Amino acid sequence: MPMTAPFHRALPLALASLVALAPAAAAQEDKVEDKVTEAHGVSNFGALKYGPDFEHLDYVNPDAPKGGEISQSASGGFDSFNNFTRKGVSAALTELMYEDVLVGVADDPYGLYCYLCETLEYPESRDWVIFNLRDDVHFWDGTPMTAEDIKFTFELFMEQGITEFVNVVEGFIEDVEVLGPHRIKYTFTEDAPRRDVIGIAGIIGPFSKDWFEETGARIDESTLEPFMATGPYRVGSFDVGRQIIYERDPDFWGADHPLNVGQNNFDRIRVEYYADSAAAFEAFKAGDYTFRVENSSKQWATGYDFPALENDWVVKAELPDGTIGSGQAWVFNLRREPWQDPRVREAVRLMFNFEWANETLFYGLYERVNSFWENSELEATGTPSEAEQELLRPLVEEGLLDEAILSEPAVMAPSNEAEENLPSRRVRRDAVRLLEEAGWSTGAEGVRMKDGEPLSLVILSYSPAFDRIINPYVESLRSIGIDARLERVDIAQYTERRRLGDYDLVNHTFSMGFEPGVGLRQWYDSSTAEDSSRNLMGLENAAVDRLITRVIEASDLDGLHTAVHALDRVLRAIGFWVPQWFKDVHTVAYYDMYRYSEPLPPLALGHLSFWWYDEEAAEELRAAGAIN
């Protein structure tokens, strides 16, 4: 959708103020009930937790000292600081540098708060929103941020942004007008879902227009020069592919902002890169970096017996995690013909023996993923409610869904009772039957064949830590005649092959939120099947598309839950994934010089934001030779 003519920058400020009032006046004349709200934030479901005069968030220590360094590891390497393009491999933690107009907080799942704005104005129809921007925000070079910078950034993304983002946003925003130096208006398209429009506009934060025009930088190109922005941290130094040090901007505009009080406490955030997870763990034990979020159950169960832990230099902790359990899984490439048959997908899914893997490889630390909204009230359970049936029945009547969806329980991940890697005979018989029903018969060398072609399956991976999980799965698949193999490549090849769809199964994590909306289209909608960093499976399903629309249109919390339950139920019935595992705690280890306020908020660990550095404890660790 083309943008309308830009607001005339030469227009006098007084006239701009009158124009800003005109839409509200017109709305009142044409639609009396469409009153305009001016507030410090917005919530679609209930009141905001924090009022307009709050001094700081409940979960921070407002007196937390500033200073020190926190460091963590990353795998592989990087060759760019631009995470807005698929070109190159973006550095870790680039999000520290950039800010949004509206932000969420870790103890209010439905609230969005003015951050770069003082207030926002919107009518009941939500046909538009005006952000009254703060006048004290400035870029790292000291130049002030204005509405022109935000409009420029919006137009930059629409011109050079990745296709999946542009396709979504152009369906929401019809026009952007600068109404004054610190006043910007977004007008929304007639068909844009009103629950999401303000949030979409609020994620467009500022790049410096002057800097981009002077440098000629582009957001669709890989670059080692970070874009001029407003965030609390900027790149201090880096060694390509090996290390990054982000430094807190001493002149950061937002240090005293209520949303920042007690946050951004570290002077430096360092990232050390390692070729693999084993090297990274050894470096942690030696004190080369100081904070580790452990994602290996084997390391957690057996590896934490090194001297730094025995000397009480390192804290090992399981901290509560109230977020939705991430839908970690392998996903099929549905663009490839063998995986378009649900019977073949089901046979492959049956052969992953989670129970054996959890006991033998994971030391019983995980639970099985069943839902895309695992461990939350949005997860579909049991048979559909009457309200869910009302959404599903028309799709059944149109032939888009099987009638069984109306009466059968939500699909659960397969279970295996076998105490060895190979699933039980019963499970293997079921898998073989499905393959034979799909036309895949056993060939001369024991490999499943159809139309003269073998049933080959490549599991793409980059992490050596996953070998011990994938190799037994490969063995299990080969036992029923599937020519399965692991292809482990470096991170650059992995990133490119995922982008190109060059795999049969690849690891993916479905990170869903408490208020799903238009972002679901990037994950599951047919419109993103050919080019999406989220719809890796290439899903094209009309029933899913329709249910996504019902989720987006939900106007109350009950309606949202019902629509998400129905969508979750259908996604699980399609079976484009091999669900893996999750846990409801953060497993972390860190050198004992970091502190946080208890209790942690439900929606964030926050170790890079509201934890802080204990200088006295750090000195003791240095004196003992614990850290480098």
C-alpha positions as CSV (number, residue, x, y, z in Angstrom):
1,M,0.0,0.0,0.0
2,P,1.5,3.4,-1.0
3,M,2.0,6.0,1.6
4,T,0.0,9.2,1.3
5,A,1.7,12.5,0.8
6,P,4.0,13.4,3.8
7,F,3.0,16.1,6.1
8,H,4.4,19.5,4.9
9,R,7.4,20.3,7.1
10,A,7.2,24.0,6.2
11,L,3.7,24.2,7.8
12,P,3.8,26.7,10.7
13,L,3.7,25.0,14.2
14,A,0.5,26.8,15.1
15,L,-1.3,25.3,12.1
16,A,0.1,21.9,12.9
17,S,-1.5,22.1,16.3
18,L,-4.8,23.0,14.8
19,V,-4.5,20.1,12.3
20,A,-3.7,17.8,15.2
21,L,-7.0,18.7,16.8
22,A,-9.0,18.4,13.6
23,P,-9.4,14.6,13.5
24,A,-10.7,14.5,17.1
25,A,-13.2,17.3,16.3
26,A,-14.4,15.6,13.1
27,A,-14.7,12.3,15.0
28,Q,-16.9,14.0,17.6
29,E,-19.2,15.4,14.9
30,D,-19.5,12.2,12.9
31,K,-19.6,9.8,15.8
32,V,-20.5,11.3,19.1
33,E,-19.5,8.3,21.1
34,D,-16.0,8.2,19.6
35,K,-14.4,10.3,22.4
36,V,-10.6,10.7,22.5
37,T,-8.6,9.3,25.4
38,E,-5.3,10.8,26.4
39,A,-3.3,8.5,28.7
40,H,0.2,7.4,29.7
41,G,-0.3,3.9,28.3
42,V,-2.9,1.5,26.9
43,S,-4.2,-1.9,27.8
44,N,-6.7,-4.0,25.8
45,F,-7.8,-6.0,28.9
46,G,-8.4,-4.2,32.1
47,A,-6.5,-1.3,33.7
48,L,-2.8,-0.7,33.5
49,K,-1.0,-1.9,36.6
50,Y,1.0,1.3,36.9
51,G,-0.6,4.7,37.1
52,P,0.6,7.9,35.4
53,D,2.7,9.1,38.4
54,F,4.5,5.9,39.3
55,E,8.1,6.4,40.4
56,H,9.6,3.0,39.5
57,L,8.6,-0.6,38.7
58,D,7.8,-2.8,41.7
59,Y,10.4,-5.4,40.8
60,V,13.5,-3.2,40.7
61,N,15.7,-1.8,43.4
62,P,15.5,1.9,42.9
63,D,18.7,2.4,44.9
64,A,20.7,-0.2,42.9
65,P,24.2,1.0,42.4
66,K,25.6,1.6,38.9
67,G,28.8,0.1,37.8
68,G,30.8,-3.0,37.1
69,E,30.5,-5.5,34.3
70,I,28.4,-8.6,33.5
71,S,29.5,-11.0,30.8
72,Q,28.0,-14.0,29.0
73,S,28.8,-16.3,26.1
74,A,27.5,-16.7,22.6
75,S,28.1,-19.4,20.0
76,G,29.6,-19.2,16.6
77,G,30.5,-15.7,15.5
78,F,29.1,-12.5,14.1
79,D,29.9,-10.1,11.2
80,S,27.2,-7.5,11.6
81,F,25.5,-5.2,14.1
82,N,22.3,-5.0,12.0
83,N,19.7,-7.4,13.2
84,F,17.0,-5.9,10.8
85,T,18.3,-7.8,7.8
86,R,18.9,-11.5,6.9
87,K,22.2,-10.6,5.4
88,G,25.2,-11.6,7.6
89,V,25.1,-13.0,11.1
90,S,24.0,-10.4,13.6
91,A,25.8,-9.8,16.9
92,A,24.2,-10.8,20.2
93,L,22.3,-8.2,22.2
94,T,22.0,-5.5,19.6
95,E,18.6,-4.8,21.1
96,L,20.4,-3.0,24.0
97,M,21.0,-0.1,21.6
98,Y,17.5,0.6,20.3
99,E,14.3,1.8,21.9
100,D,10.5,1.9,21.2
101,V,7.9,4.5,21.7
102,L,5.8,2.1,23.8
103,V,7.1,-0.6,26.0
104,G,5.8,-3.5,28.1
105,V,6.9,-4.4,31.6
106,A,7.6,-7.8,33.3
107,D,4.6,-7.8,35.7
108,D,1.8,-6.5,33.5
109,P,1.2,-8.9,30.5
110,Y,-1.4,-6.7,28.8
111,G,-0.1,-3.2,29.4
112,L,1.9,-0.9,27.0
113,Y,3.4,2.2,28.5
114,C,4.6,5.5,27.1
115,Y,8.4,5.5,27.0
116,L,9.6,7.8,24.3
117,C,6.3,9.6,24.6
118,E,4.7,11.6,27.5
119,T,1.2,10.6,26.5
120,L,-0.8,9.1,23.7
121,E,-4.2,10.1,22.3
122,Y,-6.6,7.8,20.5
123,P,-10.4,7.7,19.8
124,E,-12.6,4.8,20.8
125,S,-12.6,3.7,17.2
126,R,-8.8,3.5,17.3
127,D,-8.7,4.9,13.8
128,W,-5.6,6.8,14.7
129,V,-3.1,7.4,17.5
130,I,-1.1,10.5,18.3
131,F,2.1,10.2,20.3
132,N,3.1,13.3,22.3
133,L,6.8,12.6,22.4
134,R,9.2,13.5,25.1
135,D,11.3,16.6,24.4
136,D,14.4,15.3,26.3
137,V,15.3,12.3,24.2
138,H,18.6,12.5,22.3
139,F,20.8,10.3,20.2
140,W,24.2,9.2,21.3
141,D,25.8,12.1,19.4
142,G,23.7,14.6,21.5
143,T,21.3,15.6,18.7
144,P,17.6,15.7,19.9
145,M,15.1,13.1,18.7
146,T,12.1,14.5,17.0
147,A,8.9,13.3,15.3
148,E,10.8,13.6,12.0
149,D,13.2,10.9,13.1
150,I,10.4,8.5,13.9
151,K,8.6,9.1,10.7
152,F,11.9,8.7,8.8
153,T,12.5,5.4,10.6
154,F,9.1,4.1,9.7
155,E,9.6,5.0,6.0
156,L,13.0,3.4,6.1
157,F,11.6,0.1,7.3
158,M,8.8,0.2,4.7
159,E,11.4,0.8,2.0
160,Q,14.2,-1.5,3.1
161,G,12.8,-3.8,5.8
162,I,12.3,-7.5,5.5
163,T,9.3,-8.5,3.5
164,E,7.4,-10.2,6.3
165,F,7.5,-7.1,8.4
166,V,6.6,-4.7,5.6
167,N,3.6,-6.9,4.6
168,V,2.2,-6.8,8.1
169,V,2.7,-3.1,8.8
170,E,1.4,-1.8,5.4
171,G,-1.9,-3.5,6.2
172,F,-2.1,-1.5,9.5
173,I,-0.8,2.0,8.9
174,E,-2.2,4.1,6.2
175,D,-0.5,7.4,6.9
176,V,2.1,9.0,9.2
177,E,2.0,12.7,9.9
178,V,4.4,14.9,11.8
179,L,2.2,17.3,13.7
180,G,4.9,19.2,15.4
181,P,8.5,18.7,16.6
182,H,7.4,16.2,19.2
183,R,4.0,15.1,18.0
184,I,3.3,12.3,15.5
185,K,0.1,10.8,14.3
186,Y,-0.5,7.3,12.8
187,T,-3.7,6.8,10.8
188,F,-4.7,3.2,10.6
189,T,-6.2,1.3,7.6
190,E,-9.9,0.6,7.8
191,D,-9.4,-3.2,8.0
192,A,-6.6,-3.2,10.5
193,P,-7.5,-5.1,13.7
194,R,-8.1,-2.4,16.4
195,R,-6.7,-4.4,19.3
196,D,-3.2,-4.4,17.7
197,V,-2.9,-1.0,15.9
198,I,-1.5,1.1,18.7
199,G,1.0,-1.6,19.6
200,I,2.2,-1.8,16.0
201,A,2.7,2.0,15.8
202,G,4.5,1.9,19.2
203,I,7.2,-0.5,18.2
204,I,8.6,2.0,15.7
205,G,11.4,3.7,17.5
206,P,13.9,6.2,16.2
207,F,17.0,6.1,14.1
208,S,18.7,9.4,13.5
209,K,17.5,10.8,10.2
210,D,20.5,13.1,9.9
211,W,23.0,10.3,10.5
212,F,21.4,8.1,7.9
213,E,21.4,10.8,5.3
214,E,25.0,11.7,6.0
215,T,26.3,8.2,6.0
216,G,24.1,6.6,3.3
217,A,23.6,3.6,5.6
218,R,20.9,1.0,4.8
219,I,19.0,-1.3,7.0
220,D,18.9,-4.1,4.4
221,E,22.7,-4.4,4.4
222,S,25.1,-6.1,6.8
223,T,27.2,-3.6,8.6
224,L,29.7,-3.3,11.5
225,E,28.7,0.3,12.2
226,P,25.8,0.4,14.5
227,F,23.0,2.7,13.5
228,M,22.7,6.0,15.4
229,A,20.1,5.4,18.1
230,T,19.0,6.5,21.6
231,G,19.4,3.3,23.8
232,P,21.2,3.0,27.1
233,Y,24.1,1.0,25.7
234,R,26.2,1.4,22.6
235,V,29.1,-0.6,21.2
236,G,32.3,0.2,23.1
237,S,34.7,-2.2,21.4
238,F,34.5,-5.4,19.4
239,D,36.7,-8.1,17.8
240,V,34.7,-9.6,14.9
241,G,33.4,-13.0,15.7
242,R,35.1,-13.1,19.1
243,Q,34.0,-10.4,21.5
244,I,31.7,-7.4,22.0
245,I,31.6,-5.0,24.8
246,Y,28.6,-2.8,25.1
247,E,29.1,0.3,27.3
248,R,26.4,2.3,29.1
249,D,26.1,5.7,27.6
250,P,27.2,8.1,30.3
251,D,24.9,10.8,28.8
252,F,21.9,8.4,28.3
253,W,18.8,10.6,28.1
254,G,16.6,8.2,30.0
255,A,18.6,7.4,33.2
256,D,15.9,9.0,35.4
257,H,12.8,7.8,33.5
258,P,10.5,6.0,35.9
259,L,10.6,2.9,33.6
260,N,14.5,3.0,33.9
261,V,14.9,3.7,37.6
262,G,16.8,0.7,39.0
263,Q,17.6,-0.6,35.5
264,N,20.6,-0.5,33.1
265,N,22.8,-0.9,36.1
266,F,26.0,-2.3,34.5
267,D,28.7,0.0,33.1
268,R,29.6,-2.8,30.6
269,I,27.9,-5.8,29.1
270,R,30.5,-8.2,27.6
271,V,29.8,-11.0,25.2
272,E,32.4,-13.7,24.6
273,Y,32.1,-15.9,21.5
274,Y,33.1,-19.6,21.5
275,A,33.1,-22.2,18.7
276,D,30.9,-24.6,20.7
277,S,29.1,-25.0,24.0
278,A,31.9,-27.2,25.5
279,A,34.4,-24.5,25.0
280,A,32.0,-21.9,26.4
281,F,31.4,-24.0,29.6
282,E,35.2,-24.5,30.2
283,A,35.6,-20.7,29.8
284,F,32.9,-20.1,32.4
285,K,34.5,-22.5,34.9
286,A,37.8,-20.6,34.4
287,G,36.1,-17.2,35.1
288,D,36.5,-15.8,31.6
289,Y,32.9,-14.7,31.7
290,T,30.6,-14.4,34.7
291,F,26.9,-15.2,34.0
292,R,25.5,-18.3,32.3
293,V,21.9,-19.3,31.5
294,E,22.4,-23.0,31.3
295,N,20.5,-24.7,28.5
296,S,22.1,-28.1,28.7
297,S,20.5,-30.5,31.1
298,K,23.6,-32.7,31.1
299,Q,25.8,-29.8,32.1
300,W,23.3,-28.8,34.8
301,A,23.1,-32.3,36.2
302,T,26.7,-33.4,36.0
303,G,29.0,-30.5,35.0
304,Y,28.7,-28.2,38.0
305,D,31.4,-29.8,40.2
306,F,34.3,-27.5,39.5
307,P,36.4,-25.6,42.0
308,A,34.8,-22.2,41.6
309,L,31.4,-23.8,42.7
310,E,33.0,-25.8,45.5
311,N,34.7,-22.6,46.8
312,D,31.3,-20.8,46.8
313,W,32.5,-18.4,44.2
314,V,29.7,-19.4,41.8
315,V,26.0,-19.5,42.6
316,K,23.9,-22.2,40.9
317,A,20.2,-21.5,41.1
318,E,16.8,-22.4,39.7
319,L,14.8,-19.2,39.5
320,P,11.0,-19.1,38.8
321,D,10.0,-18.5,35.2
322,G,6.3,-17.4,34.7
323,T,6.5,-17.0,31.0
324,I,4.7,-19.3,28.6
325,G,6.6,-22.5,28.0
326,S,8.4,-22.0,24.7
327,G,7.2,-24.4,22.0
328,Q,10.6,-25.9,21.3
329,A,10.4,-28.4,18.5
330,W,11.8,-29.7,15.2
331,V,9.6,-28.5,12.4
332,F,9.1,-30.1,9.0
333,N,9.8,-28.3,5.7
334,L,6.2,-28.6,4.3
335,R,7.5,-27.3,1.0
336,R,9.0,-30.7,0.3
337,E,6.6,-33.4,-0.9
338,P,7.2,-36.2,1.5
339,W,6.3,-34.0,4.5
340,Q,3.0,-32.9,3.0
341,D,1.4,-36.2,4.0
342,P,0.3,-36.1,7.6
343,R,0.7,-39.8,7.9
344,V,4.4,-39.5,7.2
345,R,4.8,-36.7,9.6
346,E,3.1,-38.6,12.3
347,A,5.4,-41.6,11.7
348,V,8.4,-39.4,12.1
349,R,6.9,-37.8,15.2
350,L,6.2,-41.2,16.8
351,M,9.8,-42.2,16.6
352,F,11.2,-39.6,18.9
353,N,11.3,-41.2,22.4
354,F,11.1,-38.2,24.7
355,E,10.6,-40.4,27.9
356,W,13.9,-42.2,27.2
357,A,15.7,-39.0,26.3
358,N,14.4,-37.2,29.4
359,E,15.6,-39.9,31.8
360,T,18.8,-40.9,30.0
361,L,20.0,-37.6,28.4
362,F,18.2,-34.9,30.4
363,Y,18.3,-36.3,33.9
364,G,14.5,-35.9,34.3
365,L,14.8,-32.1,34.2
366,Y,12.2,-31.4,31.5
367,E,8.5,-31.7,30.7
368,R,7.1,-32.5,27.3
369,V,5.9,-29.7,25.1
370,N,2.3,-30.4,23.9
371,S,1.0,-26.9,23.2
372,F,2.1,-23.7,21.4
373,W,1.0,-21.9,24.6
374,E,2.4,-24.6,27.0
375,N,2.0,-24.1,30.7
376,S,-0.5,-21.2,30.4
377,E,-4.2,-20.6,30.4
378,L,-4.0,-20.2,26.7
379,E,-3.2,-23.9,26.2
380,A,-6.0,-26.0,24.7
381,T,-7.0,-28.9,26.9
382,G,-9.4,-31.8,26.6
383,T,-12.3,-31.7,24.2
384,P,-13.4,-28.3,22.7
385,S,-15.7,-26.2,24.8
386,E,-19.0,-25.1,23.3
387,A,-17.5,-21.7,22.5
388,E,-14.6,-23.3,20.7
389,Q,-17.0,-25.5,18.8
390,E,-18.8,-22.4,17.5
391,L,-15.5,-21.3,15.9
392,L,-14.5,-24.7,14.6
393,R,-17.8,-26.0,13.2
394,P,-18.0,-23.6,10.2
395,L,-14.5,-24.7,9.2
396,V,-15.6,-28.3,9.4
397,E,-18.7,-27.6,7.4
398,E,-16.6,-26.0,4.7
399,G,-14.3,-29.0,4.5
400,L,-11.3,-27.1,6.0
401,L,-11.0,-29.3,9.1
402,D,-11.8,-32.9,9.9
403,E,-15.0,-33.4,11.9
404,A,-13.0,-35.1,14.6
405,I,-11.6,-31.7,15.8
406,L,-15.1,-31.1,17.3
407,S,-15.1,-34.0,19.7
408,E,-11.6,-35.4,20.2
409,P,-9.2,-34.2,22.9
410,A,-6.4,-31.8,21.9
411,V,-3.6,-33.7,20.3
412,M,-0.8,-34.5,22.8
413,A,2.8,-35.4,22.0
414,P,3.3,-39.1,21.5
415,S,4.4,-41.1,24.5
416,N,6.8,-44.1,24.6
417,E,6.9,-46.6,27.4
418,A,10.2,-48.1,26.2
419,E,13.2,-47.9,28.5
420,E,15.6,-47.8,25.5
421,N,16.1,-45.3,22.7
422,L,14.0,-47.3,20.1
423,P,10.3,-46.8,20.8
424,S,8.3,-49.8,21.8
425,R,7.2,-52.4,19.3
426,R,3.6,-51.0,19.4
427,V,4.8,-47.5,18.5
428,R,7.1,-48.8,15.8
429,R,4.2,-50.9,14.3
430,D,2.0,-47.8,14.2
431,A,4.8,-45.8,12.5
432,V,5.4,-48.5,9.9
433,R,1.6,-48.8,9.2
434,L,1.4,-45.1,8.6
435,L,4.3,-45.1,6.2
436,E,2.9,-48.1,4.3
437,E,-0.6,-46.4,4.1
438,A,1.2,-43.4,2.6
439,G,2.8,-45.6,-0.1
440,W,6.3,-45.9,1.3
441,S,7.2,-49.6,1.0
442,T,10.5,-51.2,2.1
443,G,13.1,-51.3,-0.7
444,A,15.9,-53.8,-1.3
445,E,18.3,-52.2,1.2
446,G,15.6,-51.7,3.9
447,V,15.0,-48.1,3.0
448,R,11.5,-46.8,2.4
449,M,10.8,-46.2,-1.3
450,K,8.0,-44.5,-3.3
451,D,8.0,-44.0,-7.1
452,G,11.6,-45.0,-7.1
453,E,12.7,-42.4,-4.6
454,P,14.0,-43.1,-1.1
455,L,12.4,-41.5,2.0
456,S,15.4,-39.3,3.0
457,L,15.3,-37.0,6.0
458,V,18.0,-34.4,6.9
459,I,18.0,-32.9,10.4
460,L,19.9,-29.6,10.2
461,S,21.9,-28.5,13.3
462,Y,24.8,-26.3,14.2
463,S,25.3,-27.2,17.9
464,P,27.5,-30.2,18.9
465,A,25.5,-30.3,22.1
466,F,22.5,-31.5,20.1
467,D,24.4,-34.4,18.6
468,R,23.7,-36.7,21.6
469,I,19.9,-36.0,21.1
470,I,19.7,-36.1,17.4
471,N,21.9,-39.2,16.8
472,P,19.6,-41.5,18.8
473,Y,16.6,-40.1,17.0
474,V,18.3,-40.7,13.6
475,E,18.9,-44.3,14.7
476,S,15.3,-44.7,15.7
477,L,14.1,-43.3,12.3
478,R,16.5,-45.6,10.4
479,S,15.1,-48.6,12.2
480,I,11.8,-48.2,10.3
481,G,13.5,-47.6,7.0
482,I,13.7,-43.8,6.9
483,D,17.1,-42.7,5.4
484,A,17.7,-40.1,8.2
485,R,20.9,-38.3,8.9
486,L,22.3,-35.4,10.9
487,E,23.9,-32.5,9.0
488,R,25.8,-30.3,11.4
489,V,27.1,-27.1,9.8
490,D,28.6,-23.8,11.1
491,I,26.3,-21.0,12.3
492,A,26.7,-19.0,9.1
493,Q,25.7,-22.0,6.9
494,Y,22.9,-22.9,9.4
495,T,21.4,-19.4,9.2
496,E,21.6,-19.3,5.4
497,R,20.1,-22.8,5.0
498,R,17.2,-22.0,7.3
499,R,16.6,-18.9,5.3
500,L,16.6,-20.8,2.0
501,G,14.5,-23.7,3.4
502,D,17.3,-26.2,2.8
503,Y,16.4,-28.9,5.3
504,D,13.8,-31.5,6.2
505,L,13.7,-31.0,9.9
506,V,15.2,-28.0,11.7
507,N,15.1,-26.8,15.3
508,H,12.6,-24.0,16.0
509,T,11.2,-22.2,19.1
510,F,7.7,-20.9,19.0
511,S,7.7,-18.0,21.5
512,M,4.1,-17.0,22.0
513,G,2.8,-14.2,24.2
514,F,-0.1,-13.7,26.6
515,E,-1.9,-11.5,24.1
516,P,-1.5,-13.0,20.7
517,G,-2.4,-10.8,17.8
518,V,-1.3,-9.9,14.3
519,G,2.2,-11.3,15.0
520,L,0.6,-14.7,14.6
521,R,0.6,-14.1,10.9
522,Q,4.4,-14.2,10.8
523,W,4.4,-17.5,12.6
524,Y,1.5,-19.4,10.9
525,D,-0.3,-17.5,8.1
526,S,-0.3,-18.7,4.5
527,S,0.8,-15.2,3.4
528,T,4.2,-15.8,5.0
529,A,4.8,-19.4,3.9
530,E,7.3,-18.5,1.2
531,D,9.4,-16.0,3.0
532,S,9.4,-15.8,6.8
533,S,12.0,-16.1,9.6
534,R,9.2,-17.5,11.8
535,N,7.0,-19.7,9.5
536,L,10.0,-21.9,8.8
537,M,7.7,-24.9,8.1
538,G,6.0,-23.1,5.2
539,L,2.5,-23.6,6.6
540,E,-0.4,-22.8,4.3
541,N,-3.7,-23.7,5.8
542,A,-7.0,-21.8,5.3
543,A,-8.5,-22.9,8.6
544,V,-5.4,-21.6,10.5
545,D,-5.7,-18.3,8.6
546,R,-9.3,-17.8,9.6
547,L,-8.7,-18.7,13.2
548,I,-5.8,-16.2,13.4
549,T,-8.2,-13.6,12.3
550,R,-10.6,-14.6,15.1
551,V,-7.7,-14.2,17.6
552,I,-6.9,-10.8,16.3
553,E,-10.5,-9.7,16.4
554,A,-11.1,-10.9,20.0
555,S,-12.4,-7.9,22.0
556,D,-12.4,-9.4,25.5
557,L,-10.2,-11.8,27.5
558,D,-12.7,-14.7,27.3
559,G,-13.0,-14.3,23.6
560,L,-9.2,-14.2,23.2
561,H,-8.8,-17.4,25.2
562,T,-11.5,-19.2,23.3
563,A,-10.0,-18.2,19.9
564,V,-6.4,-19.1,21.0
565,H,-7.6,-22.5,22.3
566,A,-9.2,-23.3,19.0
567,L,-6.1,-22.2,17.1
568,D,-3.8,-24.2,19.3
569,R,-6.0,-27.2,18.9
570,V,-5.9,-27.0,15.1
571,L,-2.1,-26.3,14.9
572,R,-1.5,-29.4,17.0
573,A,-3.8,-31.5,14.9
574,I,-1.9,-30.5,11.7
575,G,1.2,-31.9,13.2
576,F,4.0,-29.9,11.4
577,W,6.3,-30.3,14.4
578,V,8.1,-32.9,16.5
579,P,7.6,-31.3,20.0
580,Q,10.6,-31.3,22.3
581,W,10.7,-30.1,25.9
582,F,10.5,-27.2,28.3
583,K,11.1,-26.3,31.9
584,D,9.3,-23.6,34.1
585,V,12.5,-22.4,35.8
586,H,15.6,-20.4,34.7
587,T,18.6,-22.5,35.3
588,V,21.4,-20.0,35.9
589,A,24.9,-19.9,37.3
590,Y,26.9,-16.8,38.0
591,Y,29.9,-15.6,39.9
592,D,28.6,-14.3,43.3
593,M,28.8,-10.6,42.6
594,Y,25.4,-10.0,41.2
595,R,22.2,-9.2,43.1
596,Y,18.5,-8.8,42.4
597,S,15.4,-7.9,44.2
598,E,13.1,-10.7,45.3
599,P,10.7,-11.9,44.1
600,L,11.6,-11.8,40.4
601,P,8.8,-10.6,38.2
602,P,6.9,-13.4,36.4
603,L,7.8,-12.4,32.8
604,A,11.6,-11.8,32.9
605,L,14.8,-13.0,34.4
606,G,16.2,-9.5,33.8
607,H,19.8,-10.2,34.6
608,L,21.0,-7.6,32.0
609,S,18.6,-4.9,33.1
610,F,17.5,-4.8,36.8
611,W,20.2,-7.0,38.4
612,W,23.2,-5.0,39.8
613,Y,26.9,-5.4,40.6
614,D,28.2,-5.8,44.1
615,E,31.6,-4.1,44.0
616,E,32.8,-5.4,47.4
617,A,31.9,-9.1,46.5
618,A,33.7,-8.6,43.1
619,E,36.8,-7.4,44.8
620,E,36.8,-10.5,47.0
621,L,36.5,-12.8,44.0
622,R,39.3,-11.0,42.2
623,A,41.5,-11.2,45.3
624,A,40.8,-15.0,45.4
625,G,41.7,-15.4,41.7
626,A,38.1,-16.5,40.9
627,I,37.6,-14.2,37.9
628,N,39.9,-12.8,35.2
